[in-house]
Amino acid sequence: WQHRFSIGVEAQYTGPRKTFIGTSVNRYAVANVTATTRDFGGGFHVNASIYNLFNQKYSDPVGPEIEDPALRQNGVDFRIQITRAFHFY
């Protein structure tokens, strides 16, 4: 299996930040995991990712063009990508 796919783990930490009205948003940490296959079946690759793995609740500050000073971010997100490479000789 070790030659057919790989797994990557990412952790992100963001400290508290000020909004445009002077309030603060809380610090947060999120974890993401991605599994990637090697070439199989004639050039196919599959990537599958889970973002915000532990469903952390957090907001990011936004500009004055948005009504609220902070925008709530998504909980757990999942993405799958299937690609195929074509080789022209």
PyMOL Python script that loads the backbone (N, CA, C, O; Angstrom):
from pymol import cmd

cmd.read_pdbstr("""\
ATOM      1  N   TRP A   1       0.813  -1.201   0.000  1.00  0.00           N
ATOM      2  CA  TRP A   1       0.000   0.000   0.000  1.00  0.00           C
ATOM      3  C   TRP A   1       0.854   1.261   0.000  1.00  0.00           C
ATOM      4  O   TRP A   1       0.455   2.277  -0.567  1.00  0.00           O
ATOM      5  N   GLN A   2       2.016   1.206   0.625  1.00  0.00           N
ATOM      6  CA  GLN A   2       2.829   2.407   0.765  1.00  0.00           C
ATOM      7  C   GLN A   2       3.290   2.963  -0.574  1.00  0.00           C
ATOM      8  O   GLN A   2       3.656   4.135  -0.654  1.00  0.00           O
ATOM      9  N   HIS A   3       3.282   2.160  -1.618  1.00  0.00           N
ATOM     10  CA  HIS A   3       3.678   2.650  -2.929  1.00  0.00           C
ATOM     11  C   HIS A   3       2.479   3.077  -3.770  1.00  0.00           C
ATOM     12  O   HIS A   3       2.655   3.558  -4.890  1.00  0.00           O
ATOM     13  N   ARG A   4       1.276   2.912  -3.256  1.00  0.00           N
ATOM     14  CA  ARG A   4       0.075   3.238  -4.030  1.00  0.00           C
ATOM     15  C   ARG A   4      -0.617   4.516  -3.599  1.00  0.00           C
ATOM     16  O   ARG A   4      -1.330   5.129  -4.393  1.00  0.00           O
ATOM     17  N   PHE A   5      -0.420   4.929  -2.356  1.00  0.00           N
ATOM     18  CA  PHE A   5      -1.033   6.184  -1.933  1.00  0.00           C
ATOM     19  C   PHE A   5      -0.243   6.805  -0.789  1.00  0.00           C
ATOM     20  O   PHE A   5       0.583   6.158  -0.146  1.00  0.00           O
ATOM     21  N   SER A   6      -0.524   8.062  -0.564  1.00  0.00           N
ATOM     22  CA  SER A   6       0.109   8.759   0.555  1.00  0.00           C
ATOM     23  C   SER A   6      -0.945   9.578   1.289  1.00  0.00           C
ATOM     24  O   SER A   6      -1.987   9.922   0.731  1.00  0.00           O
ATOM     25  N   ILE A   7      -0.656   9.878   2.534  1.00  0.00           N
ATOM     26  CA  ILE A   7      -1.565  10.665   3.367  1.00  0.00           C
ATOM     27  C   ILE A   7      -0.787  11.848   3.920  1.00  0.00           C
ATOM     28  O   ILE A   7       0.335  11.704   4.406  1.00  0.00           O
ATOM     29  N   GLY A   8      -1.400  13.011   3.838  1.00  0.00           N
ATOM     30  CA  GLY A   8      -0.805  14.217   4.394  1.00  0.00           C
ATOM     31  C   GLY A   8      -1.716  14.800   5.457  1.00  0.00           C
ATOM     32  O   GLY A   8      -2.938  14.802   5.305  1.00  0.00           O
ATOM     33  N   VAL A   9      -1.122  15.293   6.530  1.00  0.00           N
ATOM     34  CA  VAL A   9      -1.867  15.914   7.617  1.00  0.00           C
ATOM     35  C   VAL A   9      -1.345  17.337   7.773  1.00  0.00           C
ATOM     36  O   VAL A   9      -0.136  17.572   7.757  1.00  0.00           O
ATOM     37  N   GLU A  10      -2.259  18.271   7.921  1.00  0.00           N
ATOM     38  CA  GLU A  10      -1.894  19.675   8.060  1.00  0.00           C
ATOM     39  C   GLU A  10      -2.615  20.260   9.268  1.00  0.00           C
ATOM     40  O   GLU A  10      -3.795  19.987   9.487  1.00  0.00           O
ATOM     41  N   ALA A  11      -1.909  21.054  10.042  1.00  0.00           N
ATOM     42  CA  ALA A  11      -2.516  21.773  11.155  1.00  0.00           C
ATOM     43  C   ALA A  11      -2.268  23.264  10.950  1.00  0.00           C
ATOM     44  O   ALA A  11      -1.159  23.668  10.603  1.00  0.00           O
ATOM     45  N   GLN A  12      -3.287  24.072  11.163  1.00  0.00           N
ATOM     46  CA  GLN A  12      -3.179  25.525  11.016  1.00  0.00           C
ATOM     47  C   GLN A  12      -3.647  26.186  12.303  1.00  0.00           C
ATOM     48  O   GLN A  12      -4.683  25.824  12.861  1.00  0.00           O
ATOM     49  N   TYR A  13      -2.880  27.151  12.763  1.00  0.00           N
ATOM     50  CA  TYR A  13      -3.263  27.925  13.938  1.00  0.00           C
ATOM     51  C   TYR A  13      -3.321  29.392  13.541  1.00  0.00           C
ATOM     52  O   TYR A  13      -2.419  29.895  12.870  1.00  0.00           O
ATOM     53  N   THR A  14      -4.377  30.076  13.952  1.00  0.00           N
ATOM     54  CA  THR A  14      -4.517  31.510  13.725  1.00  0.00           C
ATOM     55  C   THR A  14      -4.841  32.167  15.056  1.00  0.00           C
ATOM     56  O   THR A  14      -5.788  31.776  15.738  1.00  0.00           O
ATOM     57  N   GLY A  15      -4.056  33.161  15.416  1.00  0.00           N
ATOM     58  CA  GLY A  15      -4.260  33.875  16.671  1.00  0.00           C
ATOM     59  C   GLY A  15      -5.432  34.841  16.582  1.00  0.00           C
ATOM     60  O   GLY A  15      -6.011  35.018  15.510  1.00  0.00           O
ATOM     61  N   PRO A  16      -5.784  35.463  17.692  1.00  0.00           N
ATOM     62  CA  PRO A  16      -6.894  36.418  17.690  1.00  0.00           C
ATOM     63  C   PRO A  16      -6.562  37.615  16.795  1.00  0.00           C
ATOM     64  O   PRO A  16      -5.405  38.027  16.705  1.00  0.00           O
ATOM     65  N   ARG A  17      -7.585  38.169  16.135  1.00  0.00           N
ATOM     66  CA  ARG A  17      -7.393  39.309  15.235  1.00  0.00           C
ATOM     67  C   ARG A  17      -8.493  40.324  15.446  1.00  0.00           C
ATOM     68  O   ARG A  17      -9.602  39.981  15.854  1.00  0.00           O
ATOM     69  N   LYS A  18      -8.182  41.565  15.166  1.00  0.00           N
ATOM     70  CA  LYS A  18      -9.141  42.658  15.306  1.00  0.00           C
ATOM     71  C   LYS A  18     -10.003  42.763  14.045  1.00  0.00           C
ATOM     72  O   LYS A  18      -9.548  42.502  12.931  1.00  0.00           O
ATOM     73  N   THR A  19     -11.263  43.153  14.261  1.00  0.00           N
ATOM     74  CA  THR A  19     -12.162  43.432  13.138  1.00  0.00           C
ATOM     75  C   THR A  19     -12.114  44.921  12.830  1.00  0.00           C
ATOM     76  O   THR A  19     -11.477  45.686  13.554  1.00  0.00           O
ATOM     77  N   PHE A  20     -12.776  45.330  11.771  1.00  0.00           N
ATOM     78  CA  PHE A  20     -12.756  46.738  11.381  1.00  0.00           C
ATOM     79  C   PHE A  20     -13.479  47.646  12.377  1.00  0.00           C
ATOM     80  O   PHE A  20     -13.294  48.863  12.343  1.00  0.00           O
ATOM     81  N   ILE A  21     -14.302  47.072  13.265  1.00  0.00           N
ATOM     82  CA  ILE A  21     -14.979  47.904  14.275  1.00  0.00           C
ATOM     83  C   ILE A  21     -14.266  47.845  15.630  1.00  0.00           C
ATOM     84  O   ILE A  21     -14.751  48.401  16.616  1.00  0.00           O
ATOM     85  N   GLY A  22     -13.117  47.171  15.672  1.00  0.00           N
ATOM     86  CA  GLY A  22     -12.321  47.141  16.892  1.00  0.00           C
ATOM     87  C   GLY A  22     -12.552  45.965  17.810  1.00  0.00           C
ATOM     88  O   GLY A  22     -11.842  45.827  18.806  1.00  0.00           O
ATOM     89  N   THR A  23     -13.522  45.104  17.514  1.00  0.00           N
ATOM     90  CA  THR A  23     -13.705  43.890  18.301  1.00  0.00           C
ATOM     91  C   THR A  23     -12.694  42.847  17.839  1.00  0.00           C
ATOM     92  O   THR A  23     -11.960  43.082  16.880  1.00  0.00           O
ATOM     93  N   SER A  24     -12.648  41.718  18.497  1.00  0.00           N
ATOM     94  CA  SER A  24     -11.703  40.660  18.129  1.00  0.00           C
ATOM     95  C   SER A  24     -12.435  39.366  17.796  1.00  0.00           C
ATOM     96  O   SER A  24     -13.511  39.090  18.326  1.00  0.00           O
ATOM     97  N   VAL A  25     -11.838  38.586  16.915  1.00  0.00           N
ATOM     98  CA  VAL A  25     -12.302  37.216  16.699  1.00  0.00           C
ATOM     99  C   VAL A  25     -11.347  36.302  17.464  1.00  0.00           C
ATOM    100  O   VAL A  25     -10.167  36.616  17.616  1.00  0.00           O
ATOM    101  N   ASN A  26     -11.856  35.190  17.938  1.00  0.00           N
ATOM    102  CA  ASN A  26     -11.062  34.259  18.739  1.00  0.00           C
ATOM    103  C   ASN A  26     -10.010  33.547  17.905  1.00  0.00           C
ATOM    104  O   ASN A  26     -10.132  33.425  16.687  1.00  0.00           O
ATOM    105  N   ARG A  27      -8.984  33.085  18.587  1.00  0.00           N
ATOM    106  CA  ARG A  27      -7.982  32.241  17.936  1.00  0.00           C
ATOM    107  C   ARG A  27      -8.614  30.892  17.616  1.00  0.00           C
ATOM    108  O   ARG A  27      -9.631  30.517  18.200  1.00  0.00           O
ATOM    109  N   TYR A  28      -7.996  30.164  16.675  1.00  0.00           N
ATOM    110  CA  TYR A  28      -8.507  28.834  16.350  1.00  0.00           C
ATOM    111  C   TYR A  28      -7.407  27.983  15.730  1.00  0.00           C
ATOM    112  O   TYR A  28      -6.396  28.488  15.243  1.00  0.00           O
ATOM    113  N   ALA A  29      -7.636  26.695  15.765  1.00  0.00           N
ATOM    114  CA  ALA A  29      -6.753  25.734  15.111  1.00  0.00           C
ATOM    115  C   ALA A  29      -7.634  24.765  14.338  1.00  0.00           C
ATOM    116  O   ALA A  29      -8.672  24.327  14.833  1.00  0.00           O
ATOM    117  N   VAL A  30      -7.220  24.435  13.132  1.00  0.00           N
ATOM    118  CA  VAL A  30      -7.943  23.454  12.328  1.00  0.00           C
ATOM    119  C   VAL A  30      -6.954  22.409  11.815  1.00  0.00           C
ATOM    120  O   VAL A  30      -5.764  22.681  11.657  1.00  0.00           O
ATOM    121  N   ALA A  31      -7.470  21.216  11.561  1.00  0.00           N
ATOM    122  CA  ALA A  31      -6.672  20.124  11.009  1.00  0.00           C
ATOM    123  C   ALA A  31      -7.303  19.675   9.702  1.00  0.00           C
ATOM    124  O   ALA A  31      -8.525  19.592   9.577  1.00  0.00           O
ATOM    125  N   ASN A  32      -6.441  19.386   8.724  1.00  0.00           N
ATOM    126  CA  ASN A  32      -6.885  18.906   7.417  1.00  0.00           C
ATOM    127  C   ASN A  32      -6.127  17.622   7.091  1.00  0.00           C
ATOM    128  O   ASN A  32      -4.969  17.467   7.478  1.00  0.00           O
ATOM    129  N   VAL A  33      -6.775  16.707   6.383  1.00  0.00           N
ATOM    130  CA  VAL A  33      -6.151  15.447   5.983  1.00  0.00           C
ATOM    131  C   VAL A  33      -6.419  15.230   4.497  1.00  0.00           C
ATOM    132  O   VAL A  33      -7.540  15.418   4.026  1.00  0.00           O
ATOM    133  N   THR A  34      -5.375  14.830   3.763  1.00  0.00           N
ATOM    134  CA  THR A  34      -5.517  14.533   2.338  1.00  0.00           C
ATOM    135  C   THR A  34      -4.885  13.186   2.031  1.00  0.00           C
ATOM    136  O   THR A  34      -3.760  12.912   2.450  1.00  0.00           O
ATOM    137  N   ALA A  35      -5.603  12.351   1.304  1.00  0.00           N
ATOM    138  CA  ALA A  35      -5.074  11.075   0.809  1.00  0.00           C
ATOM    139  C   ALA A  35      -4.954  11.181  -0.703  1.00  0.00           C
ATOM    140  O   ALA A  35      -5.884  11.628  -1.374  1.00  0.00           O
ATOM    141  N   THR A  36      -3.812  10.772  -1.237  1.00  0.00           N
ATOM    142  CA  THR A  36      -3.536  10.868  -2.666  1.00  0.00           C
ATOM    143  C   THR A  36      -3.078   9.513  -3.174  1.00  0.00           C
ATOM    144  O   THR A  36      -2.208   8.881  -2.576  1.00  0.00           O
ATOM    145  N   THR A  37      -3.666   9.065  -4.282  1.00  0.00           N
ATOM    146  CA  THR A  37      -3.220   7.804  -4.882  1.00  0.00           C
ATOM    147  C   THR A  37      -2.111   8.079  -5.885  1.00  0.00           C
ATOM    148  O   THR A  37      -1.995   9.178  -6.426  1.00  0.00           O
ATOM    149  N   ARG A  38      -1.329   7.091  -6.110  1.00  0.00           N
ATOM    150  CA  ARG A  38      -0.347   7.137  -7.189  1.00  0.00           C
ATOM    151  C   ARG A  38      -1.082   6.767  -8.476  1.00  0.00           C
ATOM    152  O   ARG A  38      -2.265   6.428  -8.465  1.00  0.00           O
ATOM    153  N   ASP A  39      -0.354   6.842  -9.570  1.00  0.00           N
ATOM    154  CA  ASP A  39      -0.915   6.510 -10.874  1.00  0.00           C
ATOM    155  C   ASP A  39      -1.477   5.086 -10.868  1.00  0.00           C
ATOM    156  O   ASP A  39      -0.792   4.138 -10.484  1.00  0.00           O
ATOM    157  N   PHE A  40      -2.728   4.954 -11.296  1.00  0.00           N
ATOM    158  CA  PHE A  40      -3.326   3.628 -11.431  1.00  0.00           C
ATOM    159  C   PHE A  40      -4.277   3.639 -12.618  1.00  0.00           C
ATOM    160  O   PHE A  40      -4.760   4.699 -13.015  1.00  0.00           O
ATOM    161  N   GLY A  41      -4.544   2.499 -13.172  1.00  0.00           N
ATOM    162  CA  GLY A  41      -5.527   2.361 -14.243  1.00  0.00           C
ATOM    163  C   GLY A  41      -5.261   3.218 -15.474  1.00  0.00           C
ATOM    164  O   GLY A  41      -6.200   3.738 -16.076  1.00  0.00           O
ATOM    165  N   GLY A  42      -4.015   3.370 -15.850  1.00  0.00           N
ATOM    166  CA  GLY A  42      -3.714   4.107 -17.068  1.00  0.00           C
ATOM    167  C   GLY A  42      -3.682   5.617 -16.908  1.00  0.00           C
ATOM    168  O   GLY A  42      -4.117   6.333 -17.809  1.00  0.00           O
ATOM    169  N   GLY A  43      -3.189   6.112 -15.807  1.00  0.00           N
ATOM    170  CA  GLY A  43      -3.003   7.542 -15.644  1.00  0.00           C
ATOM    171  C   GLY A  43      -3.958   8.234 -14.698  1.00  0.00           C
ATOM    172  O   GLY A  43      -3.930   9.461 -14.592  1.00  0.00           O
ATOM    173  N   PHE A  44      -4.800   7.488 -14.008  1.00  0.00           N
ATOM    174  CA  PHE A  44      -5.743   8.104 -13.069  1.00  0.00           C
ATOM    175  C   PHE A  44      -5.081   8.380 -11.724  1.00  0.00           C
ATOM    176  O   PHE A  44      -4.202   7.643 -11.280  1.00  0.00           O
ATOM    177  N   HIS A  45      -5.527   9.462 -11.089  1.00  0.00           N
ATOM    178  CA  HIS A  45      -5.107   9.843  -9.741  1.00  0.00           C
ATOM    179  C   HIS A  45      -6.359  10.268  -8.987  1.00  0.00           C
ATOM    180  O   HIS A  45      -7.262  10.875  -9.563  1.00  0.00           O
ATOM    181  N   VAL A  46      -6.410   9.952  -7.707  1.00  0.00           N
ATOM    182  CA  VAL A  46      -7.530  10.372  -6.867  1.00  0.00           C
ATOM    183  C   VAL A  46      -6.960  11.087  -5.636  1.00  0.00           C
ATOM    184  O   VAL A  46      -6.043  10.593  -4.979  1.00  0.00           O
ATOM    185  N   ASN A  47      -7.522  12.254  -5.345  1.00  0.00           N
ATOM    186  CA  ASN A  47      -7.210  12.991  -4.117  1.00  0.00           C
ATOM    187  C   ASN A  47      -8.505  13.111  -3.332  1.00  0.00           C
ATOM    188  O   ASN A  47      -9.545  13.452  -3.898  1.00  0.00           O
ATOM    189  N   ALA A  48      -8.453  12.837  -2.052  1.00  0.00           N
ATOM    190  CA  ALA A  48      -9.613  13.018  -1.184  1.00  0.00           C
ATOM    191  C   ALA A  48      -9.142  13.782   0.046  1.00  0.00           C
ATOM    192  O   ALA A  48      -8.169  13.397   0.693  1.00  0.00           O
ATOM    193  N   SER A  49      -9.844  14.869   0.362  1.00  0.00           N
ATOM    194  CA  SER A  49      -9.443  15.714   1.481  1.00  0.00           C
ATOM    195  C   SER A  49     -10.611  15.959   2.418  1.00  0.00           C
ATOM    196  O   SER A  49     -11.763  16.057   1.996  1.00  0.00           O
ATOM    197  N   ILE A  50     -10.288  16.055   3.688  1.00  0.00           N
ATOM    198  CA  ILE A  50     -11.243  16.496   4.697  1.00  0.00           C
ATOM    199  C   ILE A  50     -10.635  17.740   5.333  1.00  0.00           C
ATOM    200  O   ILE A  50      -9.528  17.696   5.871  1.00  0.00           O
ATOM    201  N   TYR A  51     -11.364  18.842   5.266  1.00  0.00           N
ATOM    202  CA  TYR A  51     -10.919  20.114   5.832  1.00  0.00           C
ATOM    203  C   TYR A  51     -11.686  20.384   7.123  1.00  0.00           C
ATOM    204  O   TYR A  51     -12.862  20.041   7.242  1.00  0.00           O
ATOM    205  N   ASN A  52     -11.012  20.996   8.080  1.00  0.00           N
ATOM    206  CA  ASN A  52     -11.594  21.272   9.393  1.00  0.00           C
ATOM    207  C   ASN A  52     -12.107  19.960  10.011  1.00  0.00           C
ATOM    208  O   ASN A  52     -13.272  19.837  10.386  1.00  0.00           O
ATOM    209  N   LEU A  53     -11.219  19.022  10.096  1.00  0.00           N
ATOM    210  CA  LEU A  53     -11.515  17.652  10.501  1.00  0.00           C
ATOM    211  C   LEU A  53     -12.302  17.539  11.809  1.00  0.00           C
ATOM    212  O   LEU A  53     -13.149  16.656  11.945  1.00  0.00           O
ATOM    213  N   PHE A  54     -12.033  18.416  12.761  1.00  0.00           N
ATOM    214  CA  PHE A  54     -12.689  18.331  14.065  1.00  0.00           C
ATOM    215  C   PHE A  54     -13.836  19.326  14.208  1.00  0.00           C
ATOM    216  O   PHE A  54     -14.293  19.597  15.318  1.00  0.00           O
ATOM    217  N   ASN A  55     -14.297  19.867  13.087  1.00  0.00           N
ATOM    218  CA  ASN A  55     -15.479  20.739  13.032  1.00  0.00           C
ATOM    219  C   ASN A  55     -15.339  21.949  13.968  1.00  0.00           C
ATOM    220  O   ASN A  55     -16.264  22.293  14.705  1.00  0.00           O
ATOM    221  N   GLN A  56     -14.170  22.580  13.921  1.00  0.00           N
ATOM    222  CA  GLN A  56     -13.905  23.759  14.743  1.00  0.00           C
ATOM    223  C   GLN A  56     -14.810  24.910  14.314  1.00  0.00           C
ATOM    224  O   GLN A  56     -14.934  25.190  13.121  1.00  0.00           O
ATOM    225  N   LYS A  57     -15.441  25.574  15.274  1.00  0.00           N
ATOM    226  CA  LYS A  57     -16.286  26.740  14.995  1.00  0.00           C
ATOM    227  C   LYS A  57     -15.411  27.989  15.083  1.00  0.00           C
ATOM    228  O   LYS A  57     -14.828  28.267  16.132  1.00  0.00           O
ATOM    229  N   TYR A  58     -15.318  28.740  13.986  1.00  0.00           N
ATOM    230  CA  TYR A  58     -14.485  29.945  13.999  1.00  0.00           C
ATOM    231  C   TYR A  58     -14.984  30.958  12.971  1.00  0.00           C
ATOM    232  O   TYR A  58     -15.743  30.633  12.058  1.00  0.00           O
ATOM    233  N   SER A  59     -14.530  32.195  13.154  1.00  0.00           N
ATOM    234  CA  SER A  59     -14.883  33.287  12.253  1.00  0.00           C
ATOM    235  C   SER A  59     -13.617  34.024  11.854  1.00  0.00           C
ATOM    236  O   SER A  59     -12.625  34.015  12.582  1.00  0.00           O
ATOM    237  N   ASP A  60     -13.661  34.663  10.687  1.00  0.00           N
ATOM    238  CA  ASP A  60     -12.571  35.502  10.219  1.00  0.00           C
ATOM    239  C   ASP A  60     -13.077  36.923  10.052  1.00  0.00           C
ATOM    240  O   ASP A  60     -14.215  37.129   9.630  1.00  0.00           O
ATOM    241  N   PRO A  61     -12.239  37.919  10.381  1.00  0.00           N
ATOM    242  CA  PRO A  61     -12.663  39.306  10.191  1.00  0.00           C
ATOM    243  C   PRO A  61     -12.802  39.623   8.700  1.00  0.00           C
ATOM    244  O   PRO A  61     -12.089  39.071   7.862  1.00  0.00           O
ATOM    245  N   VAL A  62     -13.729  40.517   8.394  1.00  0.00           N
ATOM    246  CA  VAL A  62     -13.953  40.934   7.004  1.00  0.00           C
ATOM    247  C   VAL A  62     -13.918  42.456   6.938  1.00  0.00           C
ATOM    248  O   VAL A  62     -13.808  43.130   7.962  1.00  0.00           O
ATOM    249  N   GLY A  63     -14.013  42.982   5.738  1.00  0.00           N
ATOM    250  CA  GLY A  63     -13.982  44.426   5.545  1.00  0.00           C
ATOM    251  C   GLY A  63     -15.340  45.063   5.767  1.00  0.00           C
ATOM    252  O   GLY A  63     -16.333  44.369   5.985  1.00  0.00           O
ATOM    253  N   PRO A  64     -15.381  46.392   5.710  1.00  0.00           N
ATOM    254  CA  PRO A  64     -16.619  47.124   5.978  1.00  0.00           C
ATOM    255  C   PRO A  64     -17.697  46.931   4.920  1.00  0.00           C
ATOM    256  O   PRO A  64     -18.841  47.332   5.134  1.00  0.00           O
ATOM    257  N   GLU A  65     -17.361  46.329   3.789  1.00  0.00           N
ATOM    258  CA  GLU A  65     -18.372  46.077   2.756  1.00  0.00           C
ATOM    259  C   GLU A  65     -19.339  44.961   3.148  1.00  0.00           C
ATOM    260  O   GLU A  65     -20.384  44.802   2.518  1.00  0.00           O
ATOM    261  N   ILE A  66     -18.999  44.187   4.182  1.00  0.00           N
ATOM    262  CA  ILE A  66     -19.864  43.137   4.707  1.00  0.00           C
ATOM    263  C   ILE A  66     -20.543  43.686   5.963  1.00  0.00           C
ATOM    264  O   ILE A  66     -19.909  44.384   6.755  1.00  0.00           O
ATOM    265  N   GLU A  67     -21.812  43.379   6.147  1.00  0.00           N
ATOM    266  CA  GLU A  67     -22.574  43.934   7.271  1.00  0.00           C
ATOM    267  C   GLU A  67     -21.990  43.557   8.634  1.00  0.00           C
ATOM    268  O   GLU A  67     -21.850  44.416   9.505  1.00  0.00           O
ATOM    269  N   ASP A  68     -21.655  42.304   8.819  1.00  0.00           N
ATOM    270  CA  ASP A  68     -21.078  41.857  10.088  1.00  0.00           C
ATOM    271  C   ASP A  68     -19.554  42.023  10.053  1.00  0.00           C
ATOM    272  O   ASP A  68     -18.957  41.916   8.982  1.00  0.00           O
ATOM    273  N   PRO A  69     -18.915  42.281  11.195  1.00  0.00           N
ATOM    274  CA  PRO A  69     -17.460  42.467  11.205  1.00  0.00           C
ATOM    275  C   PRO A  69     -16.666  41.169  11.073  1.00  0.00           C
ATOM    276  O   PRO A  69     -15.464  41.208  10.810  1.00  0.00           O
ATOM    277  N   ALA A  70     -17.328  40.006  11.252  1.00  0.00           N
ATOM    278  CA  ALA A  70     -16.649  38.714  11.123  1.00  0.00           C
ATOM    279  C   ALA A  70     -17.588  37.743  10.417  1.00  0.00           C
ATOM    280  O   ALA A  70     -18.807  37.801  10.581  1.00  0.00           O
ATOM    281  N   LEU A  71     -17.005  36.863   9.642  1.00  0.00           N
ATOM    282  CA  LEU A  71     -17.770  35.897   8.861  1.00  0.00           C
ATOM    283  C   LEU A  71     -17.487  34.490   9.363  1.00  0.00           C
ATOM    284  O   LEU A  71     -16.337  34.051   9.399  1.00  0.00           O
ATOM    285  N   ARG A  72     -18.540  33.790   9.749  1.00  0.00           N
ATOM    286  CA  ARG A  72     -18.425  32.408  10.239  1.00  0.00           C
ATOM    287  C   ARG A  72     -17.941  31.522   9.097  1.00  0.00           C
ATOM    288  O   ARG A  72     -18.428  31.638   7.972  1.00  0.00           O
ATOM    289  N   GLN A  73     -16.997  30.647   9.375  1.00  0.00           N
ATOM    290  CA  GLN A  73     -16.427  29.762   8.367  1.00  0.00           C
ATOM    291  C   GLN A  73     -17.085  28.384   8.417  1.00  0.00           C
ATOM    292  O   GLN A  73     -17.760  28.032   9.384  1.00  0.00           O
ATOM    293  N   ASN A  74     -16.871  27.620   7.354  1.00  0.00           N
ATOM    294  CA  ASN A  74     -17.482  26.297   7.240  1.00  0.00           C
ATOM    295  C   ASN A  74     -16.997  25.352   8.325  1.00  0.00           C
ATOM    296  O   ASN A  74     -15.901  25.502   8.864  1.00  0.00           O
ATOM    297  N   GLY A  75     -17.841  24.372   8.632  1.00  0.00           N
ATOM    298  CA  GLY A  75     -17.435  23.271   9.496  1.00  0.00           C
ATOM    299  C   GLY A  75     -16.647  22.273   8.662  1.00  0.00           C
ATOM    300  O   GLY A  75     -15.819  22.671   7.843  1.00  0.00           O
ATOM    301  N   VAL A  76     -16.885  21.009   8.854  1.00  0.00           N
ATOM    302  CA  VAL A  76     -16.180  19.961   8.113  1.00  0.00           C
ATOM    303  C   VAL A  76     -16.553  20.048   6.635  1.00  0.00           C
ATOM    304  O   VAL A  76     -17.729  20.118   6.278  1.00  0.00           O
ATOM    305  N   ASP A  77     -15.531  20.041   5.790  1.00  0.00           N
ATOM    306  CA  ASP A  77     -15.723  20.021   4.330  1.00  0.00           C
ATOM    307  C   ASP A  77     -15.004  18.809   3.774  1.00  0.00           C
ATOM    308  O   ASP A  77     -13.968  18.390   4.290  1.00  0.00           O
ATOM    309  N   PHE A  78     -15.569  18.254   2.712  1.00  0.00           N
ATOM    310  CA  PHE A  78     -14.974  17.099   2.046  1.00  0.00           C
ATOM    311  C   PHE A  78     -14.832  17.409   0.570  1.00  0.00           C
ATOM    312  O   PHE A  78     -15.737  17.979  -0.040  1.00  0.00           O
ATOM    313  N   ARG A  79     -13.696  17.035  -0.008  1.00  0.00           N
ATOM    314  CA  ARG A  79     -13.470  17.230  -1.441  1.00  0.00           C
ATOM    315  C   ARG A  79     -12.819  15.981  -2.007  1.00  0.00           C
ATOM    316  O   ARG A  79     -11.909  15.410  -1.406  1.00  0.00           O
ATOM    317  N   ILE A  80     -13.296  15.568  -3.169  1.00  0.00           N
ATOM    318  CA  ILE A  80     -12.660  14.466  -3.883  1.00  0.00           C
ATOM    319  C   ILE A  80     -12.380  14.936  -5.302  1.00  0.00           C
ATOM    320  O   ILE A  80     -13.205  15.606  -5.922  1.00  0.00           O
ATOM    321  N   GLN A  81     -11.212  14.579  -5.803  1.00  0.00           N
ATOM    322  CA  GLN A  81     -10.795  14.988  -7.137  1.00  0.00           C
ATOM    323  C   GLN A  81     -10.251  13.763  -7.861  1.00  0.00           C
ATOM    324  O   GLN A  81      -9.406  13.039  -7.336  1.00  0.00           O
ATOM    325  N   ILE A  82     -10.744  13.546  -9.062  1.00  0.00           N
ATOM    326  CA  ILE A  82     -10.253  12.462  -9.904  1.00  0.00           C
ATOM    327  C   ILE A  82      -9.681  13.093 -11.170  1.00  0.00           C
ATOM    328  O   ILE A  82     -10.367  13.846 -11.860  1.00  0.00           O
ATOM    329  N   THR A  83      -8.433  12.786 -11.466  1.00  0.00           N
ATOM    330  CA  THR A  83      -7.797  13.316 -12.672  1.00  0.00           C
ATOM    331  C   THR A  83      -7.195  12.173 -13.477  1.00  0.00           C
ATOM    332  O   THR A  83      -6.944  11.082 -12.965  1.00  0.00           O
ATOM    333  N   ARG A  84      -6.975  12.457 -14.735  1.00  0.00           N
ATOM    334  CA  ARG A  84      -6.321  11.485 -15.607  1.00  0.00           C
ATOM    335  C   ARG A  84      -5.272  12.199 -16.419  1.00  0.00           C
ATOM    336  O   ARG A  84      -5.540  13.244 -17.012  1.00  0.00           O
ATOM    337  N   ALA A  85      -4.090  11.648 -16.449  1.00  0.00           N
ATOM    338  CA  ALA A  85      -3.004  12.207 -17.238  1.00  0.00           C
ATOM    339  C   ALA A  85      -2.973  11.553 -18.622  1.00  0.00           C
ATOM    340  O   ALA A  85      -3.140  10.340 -18.754  1.00  0.00           O
ATOM    341  N   PHE A  86      -2.762  12.358 -19.621  1.00  0.00           N
ATOM    342  CA  PHE A  86      -2.618  11.869 -20.991  1.00  0.00           C
ATOM    343  C   PHE A  86      -1.197  12.136 -21.428  1.00  0.00           C
ATOM    344  O   PHE A  86      -0.684  13.243 -21.264  1.00  0.00           O
ATOM    345  N   HIS A  87      -0.571  11.138 -21.975  1.00  0.00           N
ATOM    346  CA  HIS A  87       0.815  11.272 -22.411  1.00  0.00           C
ATOM    347  C   HIS A  87       0.836  11.209 -23.926  1.00  0.00           C
ATOM    348  O   HIS A  87       0.333  10.258 -24.524  1.00  0.00           O
ATOM    349  N   PHE A  88       1.424  12.232 -24.551  1.00  0.00           N
ATOM    350  CA  PHE A  88       1.536  12.292 -25.992  1.00  0.00           C
ATOM    351  C   PHE A  88       3.014  12.133 -26.343  1.00  0.00           C
ATOM    352  O   PHE A  88       3.869  12.897 -25.892  1.00  0.00           O
ATOM    353  N   TYR A  89       3.280  11.136 -27.146  1.00  0.00           N
ATOM    354  CA  TYR A  89       4.676  10.859 -27.502  1.00  0.00           C
ATOM    355  C   TYR A  89       4.926  11.222 -28.929  1.00  0.00           C
ATOM    356  O   TYR A  89       6.043  11.063 -29.421  1.00  0.00           O
TER     357      TYR A  89
END
""", "prot")
cmd.dss("prot")
cmd.show_as("cartoon", "prot")
cmd.util.cbc("prot")
cmd.orient("prot")
